[in-house]
Amino acid sequence: MSTKSYRILTSVMVIMAIAQAEAQTAPDVPRLVVNVVIDQLRTDYMEAFSPFYSGQGFMRLMQQGRMYSQAEYPFDTPDRASAVACLLTGTSPYVNGVVGQRWLDRQSLQPVFCVDDEAHAGWQTKETTSPKNLAVTTLGDELKIGTEGRGLVYSVAPNRDAAVLSAGHAADGAFWINDESGQWCSTAYYGDYPQWAKEYEQKSSLSKRIGSISWSPINESIGNFNYFVSATAKKTFNHKFSGDRRFREFKASPCVNDEVNLFVKHVLHSTTMGIDDVTDILNVTFYAGTFDHQSVSHYPVELQDAYVRLDHQLAELFMNVENRVGEGRALFVVTSTGYTDPEDPSDLSRYRVPTGTFSITRAQLLLNMYLIAVYGQGDYVETCMGNEIYLNLKLIENKNLNLAEVLERSGDFLIQLSGVRDVYTSQRLALGAWTPGISKLRNAYNPKCSGDILVQVSPGWVLVNENTHEQTLSRESYVGFPLFFLGCNLPAEVVRTPASVDQVAPTLAQVMRIRAPNACNQPPLTGVQLQSKK
């Protein structure tokens, strides 16, 4: 081959390689990622009320989105706070530090709320708040780091814990509804209260509108649809929000989702979210639980109506976002907190079902008496909270006692009490001694704030705390919930293999081309691959 022919062939090959590279451009990065957490959303309820849905809410998610039908949290007994923290950090309470909405401060022996922080005053609220108890980075934090602060991160939720924990440490703002005044409030941790938020309160304040808001069935067919087997089911209802608890009741109804949508729309049009090529994150929390956190048997028609309303509210959110950023430029992630409100304790003995009452406060006193008999005088047990017992670690150390031995003796004693199914000590959880399900229990435990002894009450028994007057019916039934990805030309598919929620953060990080949160060691979900726009 001549030199001239060789040069021509080489030039042709280079041109072909360039053309092929241009044809294989990387998928577009979404302008806006919208994380939608629906508190207490359940798959069975979502599917049961589908005859009443429009085509743009739940049906759009199920037909056009990538749906994981069996999502699950990697730890035991999630609540709103621990679920939101897990979703945005990609790790469990054992690592991220948020074991729940409340835990015991070992220094003061007083319960603390997960986002309390006296160092940061509130805007439009007396509550002092920050994400200081969140021990690791969130997806939003990593976006801020990766874009040198250019990516915007906002969170809007009915409640303080969901708003702040989803916002993370570096967000531009977190907003929630004040339980007492109904105002949208925030914390000075994220800077000054924005002028556009002040304008919303002046023009559209919930506190001015609450008296005119009423909740009745969205259509007449709701009351004729009987999904719940209940002899006391009613056909209609009409709830107004008045009295000292009016805003708390409002926040525990589907009406709060309309308010969230109104404020989200104001955020979108008052900021530069989603209008440039730098990805932004918007975290939104909706409510799908029972009215005023009561049993489903008390308000069955209300719950049916709540899901039909939620369908419309999701459709409105999708429309507001896409009108702002452009169709196909937003990626929506929709999932649940993975729990339901505890059921009312019922008299199961009427039906000859094994049941009883287990008093955690009485167990605390009996355990202390037992340890006195073994080790001599002293207050060995400091207090209890939920199903956890906290030992006096300082006394045990001062007496030069072997903590492992004290824990083992305590566990052996408590397991003999009626109504106790199993007992897990901090040592047993730390060592990971094999027991079915112990990995989820360990993931829900955090050495800095969890109790030293966890008492598992038998299903059907009622856990009672006589100091706080709390009563909880123990039930371990499976509650299924979905996980959806929608938008950015993502192909529709139903995936029936289980998906762990802690994989969402690394999946989104991969899509956004940023690092996953710093404590996230899970791989991204397979198949969530955006397509290039043609």
Summary of the structure (lengths in Angstrom):
residues: 534
radius of gyration: 25.9
end to end distance: 40.7
largest distance: 101.3
contacts: 1771
relative contact order: 0.19
helix: 38%
strand: 19%
